Amino acid sequence: MLHARGRRLLMVDADGASRFEDIDLLDAAIDAHPTQDAIAVGSRAHLVTTDAVVKRSRLRNVLMYGLHTILRIVGVGHIRDTQCGFKLFPRAAAQRIFPAQHLATWIFDVELLLLAKARGIPVLEVDVAWEEVGGSKLSVVRDSLGMLRDLLVLRANQVCGRW
């Protein structure tokens, strides 16, 4: 992201769960924002009652709701879906956020959103199409515990002023 030269920079998961056509929705949300410096993040929150989420394992859904509770405490509760890997950044916003990023683990999305909040960069949540793609590298229990650890490390470093 630091070396990209486009006007807007798209971050997208490699599994193809999001539709590239939805970039138009993210782009339009930024264009409609008064300052056009906002970050647009794709959201799957509107899918919570659909088969996309209902068919997930009970454990995965319990952990998802637990993560959302922790995220409210950490300071990004205003974003319903922090983990959707479909985000569009104006280049200037990316240049203000990515140099300050420390984490390269599953929770890096939350760090990006907290950095945006700390820098006064608005974050717009936009409903996007999404479908579960098999073959995930996510280990539900192990990676959930790792995300919790990383959230605590992230928050502690921010509160102490280290980051």
Stockholm file with secondary structure:
# STOCKHOLM 1.0

chainA/1-163         MLHARGRRLLMVDADGASRFEDIDLLDAAIDAHPTQDAIAVGSRAHLVTTDAVVKRSRLRNVLMYGLHTILRIVGVGHIRDTQCGFKLFPRAAAQRIFPAQHLATWIFDVELLLLAKARGIPVLEVDVAWEEVGGSKLSVVRDSLGMLRDLLVLRANQVCGRW
#=GR chainA/1-163 SS CCSCCSSEEEEECTTCCBCGGGHHHHHHHHHHSSSSCCEEEEECGGGTTSHHHHTSCHHHHHHHHHHHHHHHHHTCTTCSCSCCSEEEEEHHHHHHHGGGCCCCSTTHHHHHHHHHHHTTCCEEEEECCBCCCSCCCCCHHHHHHHHHHHHHHHHHHHHTTCC
#=GC SS_cons         CCSCCSSEEEEECTTCCBCGGGHHHHHHHHHHSSSSCCEEEEECGGGTTSHHHHTSCHHHHHHHHHHHHHHHHHTCTTCSCSCCSEEEEEHHHHHHHGGGCCCCSTTHHHHHHHHHHHTTCCEEEEECCBCCCSCCCCCHHHHHHHHHHHHHHHHHHHHTTCC
//
